[in-house]
């Protein structure tokens, strides 16, 4: 199977096709994507408003994800434009030109600030009310992951393996944590997450690290992937999925590593499953939902890690991170389709293609009204209203 991913090799970003080969030097053979079978749809998908924004290149495709807060959608694009749109009709509340090459997804600060990172390591705090710049700071390299607010500290992950803590009031640097960076890494967009006085993040050396948010001191660390093999590609073990915390447990996954459940206070391993993951996870009260690097969709019991189901029908379709939506699980694929799966058994119950062109689609979290948003690799955003089809 071949999935296009952006990697960093000795500091230079390139698009790589991650491929399974019979042996070193052998010819790469693409796995054929699964053919979609007809299904009896239980849902109808009605398209609402749409918008487009500038995506710089494949290197940044779908890294710059909009942020949904209540009834407002905030969008930042590669040209430096930041906008606030109404979730209802897509009407522009305000727009601001930063004149910077923005590169990260948007992060929510407090109820007043937006946070975004740039190509040259800039970090901006912008007013949610009118787009006014509140402060500008600098970190060591390009920012792709959305900055995260933990308490009164803005935590920024940069692509050189560093995590910086900035003061929320003025952007002043408080501390920096630096991880070891292998020669070959995924060009990841996984965010740091906060829990009480801790901040946790995954790194390209296969570790999840918990730090004190006040001073950057290491509280615990856990290796969830160990490099193996002779080539740099075989030894690639990035923790690229944004961790999820629920009921005092942190769920995380690594490329060519494991899916794990860790005690959030100590880092102690509660359970693990061998698998390769680079997309983020979804968690509810029953299960943790994962798409692996072969585009299989899984559900694992939240408490034991026991597999509940596995859906193989999207093999090699470059499936997106799963999103929980109206009692179902939704994923996008490389051909522009959105698939809805039942939570209890993983069976398909609906499918739609929101855009006319065939381009990879990822999904944003639903807004306050329950509407879902599809984002294409070309920077097209569309609102979708999904409803159950009445049985005759």
N, C-alpha and C positions, 0 to 999 in steps of 0.2 A: 504494500500500500504506500502511496506517496501523499503526504500532506505538506503543503507549502507553509513554512514557518520562517520568520525572520530570526537569524542568529547573529551573534557578535563573535567574530574571530579576530583575536588580538586587537580588540578595540574598533574593528571595522564591521559595520552592519551590512549583511547581504541576505538575500532571499534564498533559502535552502529548501530543497525537496527532501524531507525525511523519508528514507526508503529502507525497506527490509530487503537484504540481498543474501544470496546463497553463501557467498564467501567474499573475502576482500578481492577487489578487482573484477568481480563478476559483473555481467551486464545487469543493469537495473530493469526490473520488469514491474510495470504498474499493475496493481490490483484493480480489477474492474469494479467501479462503484455498484452497489446493489441496485437492482431494478425495482422501482416502486410498484407495488402491487395495488390493485384497486381495493378500496375500503368503503364501507357503508358509513358515511360521515354522520356524526352525532352533533356536530357544531357547525354553525355558519359564521363566516368571517366577513365583516363589512368594513371596507376601507373608509377612513375619514380623511382629515387633512394630511398634506405631505409637505416636506421642506427638504432643501438640499444645502449642504455646506462643503467647504473646500477641504479635500483630503490630499495631503502633499504627494504621497506615493505609496507603493505597496508596503513599505517599511512602517508606515504609520496607519495603514488601513485598519479601521475599527479599534485603534488604540484610543482615539479621541471620542469617547462615548459621552453623549449628553447626560445630564443629571436631572432627575425628576424629583421635585420637592412639592408635595401637595398638588396644587393645580397649576404649577409653573414648571416649564422645561427650560433648562439652561443649556446653551450650546456654545462650544468654543471650537473654532476651526483652525486649520494650519496657516491661514493667512493672518491670523491674529484677531479676527472678529469674535466678540463674545456677545451673545444675545439672550434675552429672556422672552420666552414664548408662552402664550396661554395654552394650557392643555386642552381646553375646550375647543377652540377653533384655530389654534396656531398663530394667533395674532401676536405681533411683536410689541412687547411692553417697552423694551429699550434695547439698544445695540451700541456697542462701544468698540472702537478700533484701537487695539493695544500696540500695533506696529511691531509686534514680535512674532517669531515663528513658534507658535504654541504646538505642543506635542502630546500632552497628557490628556487623559480623561479629566472631567471636572470633579472636584471633591467638595463636599459640603462642609463649611466651617461651622460656626454656630448658626443661630437663626438669622444672622445678618450678613455673613460673608460666604463668598465662593472662593475656592482655591484651585489654581491651575499651574502647571509647569510648562517650561519651554525647551526648545531644542538646544539652547546654549546654557541650560541650567538655571534659568530664571524661575522664580516662584512668585506668583501674584496673588494678592488678596483683594477681592473685588466686592463691592457692595451689591447685595442681592436686590436692593431697592431700586437703584438707578445705574449700576455699572461703574460707579466711581472707583478709581484705584485707591485703596487704603494703604497698602505698602507693597514694596517689591524687595525681594531678597535673592540671594545667589547660593546655589549648591554646586557640587563639584562637577556634574556632568548632566547630560540630557535626562529629562524626566518623562517617563511614559505612564507610570502608575499614578492614579489619582492621589493627590495629597490627602492625608487623613488627620482629622482633629481628634486628639485624645486629651480630655481636660482642657487646659489652656495652652497645649503644645501642638503645633502643626508638624506632623511627621511626614517626611518626604523620602521616597525611595528613588535613587538615581541608577542609571544603567551600569555604573562602574562598581556596583556592589556595596554602596554606602547608604546608610540610613541617617538622615539628619533631623534633629528636633529644633524647631523654630518657635520663638515666642509669638503667640497669637496676636498680641497687641501691636507689635512693630516689626515682626519678621526677623528679629535678631537671633543669630545662631546660638543655641544653648548647648548642644552636644552633637557629636558625630560617631556613629558606629561603622566600622569597616570590616567587611567579610572578605575572605580570599576568593578570587575570581579565576576560574579555569580559563584556558586559552579559548575554548569554545563554549558559548552559552546561548540559551534562548533569549530573544529580545522581548522580555516579558513585561506584562502589564498588571501583574498581581499586586494588590494593595496590601499595605500594613493594616492591622486591625487592633483596636484598643479594647481593654478590659480592666476596669477600675484604674489602678495606677500603673498598668502594664501596657506595652505595645508589642505586638508579635508580627513577625514577617518571615517569609521564606526567601532563601537565597540560592544562588547558582552553584553552591558547593553541596547542595542536597540537604541543608539544615534549615530547621525552623528555630528562630531565636526569640526569646522574650527579654525585653529590656525594661528598666525603670523609665517611665516617661519623663521624669523630672531631670535625671542626669545621664541617661543612656547606659547605665550600668547593666551588665548581663545578669539576669535572674536565673535563667535556665536555657539550655539548648538541646535539641533532639535531632539526630540524623535520621531522616526518613528515606534517604536514598544513598547508596554507596557506589562510587564510580567503579565499573567493571569493564573488562575488555582491553584491547590493544590500541584501537584508534580513538581519536578525540571524539568522534561521533558516538562510538559505542559507550564512551565514558561520560556522556552528557547526562546530567542528573538534576536539571533545574527544578526548583520549587516555584512554579509559575502560576499556580492556582491561588486565588485569594482565599486565605483561611476563613472558616466560619466558626463562630463560637455559639454554643447553645447549652444551657443548663450546666455551665462550668466545664464543658468539654470543648476542646478545639479540634476541628476536623480539617485536615490538610492532605495534599497529595503532591507527588513529584513525577516528573517525566522520567521514565525508566527506573521507577522506584516503587513506592508504596502509597496506598491510601491509609491514613492513620487517624486514630482518635487518641488525643493526649489530654491529660489533666491540665487545665489551663493555669493552675497555680504552681505546679511542680514540673510539668513536662513529662511526667511518667506515662508510659505507653499503656493504654487501656485495651486496644486491639489494633490489628493491622491486616491489610490484604495486599498481596503483590499485584501491582498493576502500573501502567504508564499513563499519566494524566498531565495535560497542560492547560485544560480549560478549568474555570472555577466551578464550584460545587453549589448544590442547592440542598437545603435541609428543612424538614418539617418535624412534627412531633413523633413521627414513626421511622423515617428513613433519611439517609443521605444519598443524594442522586448524583451520578457521575457519568460523564462521557469520556471514554478512554481514547487512546491515540489511534485506535482502529475504527473509531466512530460507533462502537457499541455503547448502548445506554444501559446503566446499571442502577439498581436500588439495593442498598445494604441496610440491614437493621441498625438503628441508631445506637443501641446499647451493646450489641454483641459483634457487629460487623458481619453477621451472617448474610450471604446473598439472598435477596428476596425474589428478584427476577433479573433477566438480562434480555434486552431487545437487540437482535442481530440484523434487523431489517434495514439499517442505514449504513451498513459496512462501507468503508472507504468514501463516504460522502462528506467528509470534513465537517462533522457535526459541531455545533456551537455549544457553549455552556448551557445547561438546563435552567429553565425558569419556571417556578411554580405559578400557576395562573388558574384561578376559578376552580380549584379542585382537580386540576390536571397538571401534567408536566409538558412544557413546550420546548422545542429545540429548532434551530434553523440549520440549513445545510448549504453546500457549495453551489447548488443549482437554483437557489432562491426560494426553496420551499420551507414552510414552517410545518412541523409535525406536532400533533398533540397526542399524548400517551396517557392511558389510565394509570393512576398511582398504585393501584393494588396489584396489577399484573403486567404493566408495561405494554399492553396491546394498543395499537393505533386506533384512534377514534375520530381523527380529522386531519385534513391537510389543506394548505392554501399556499398560493404564490402571490405575495402582495405587490411585487414589482414586475413590470413587463419584460425587463431584461433578465438574463440568467447570471446572477452574481451572488456571492456568498452573503448570507443574512445571519445576523445575531439579534438577540432579543434583549430589550431593556426591562427593568422591573416595571410592573403595572403602576399606573398613576392612582390618585385617590379615588377615582371613579371606577377603577377596575379595568380600564382600557390598557391594551398591550401595545408596545411600540417596536417596530421592526427597523433595523438599521442595516443598510447594504454596505458592501465593501467600497462602493463609489461615493459614499457620503449622503445617501438618500435616506430620509427618515419618514416613516409613515405610521399614523395612528390606526389601530385596528380595534373594532368593537366585535367581540366574540359572544355568541349566544347559542344556547341549546336549540336544536331543531325539534319542534313539537312532533311527537309521535302520532301517527294517524290511527 
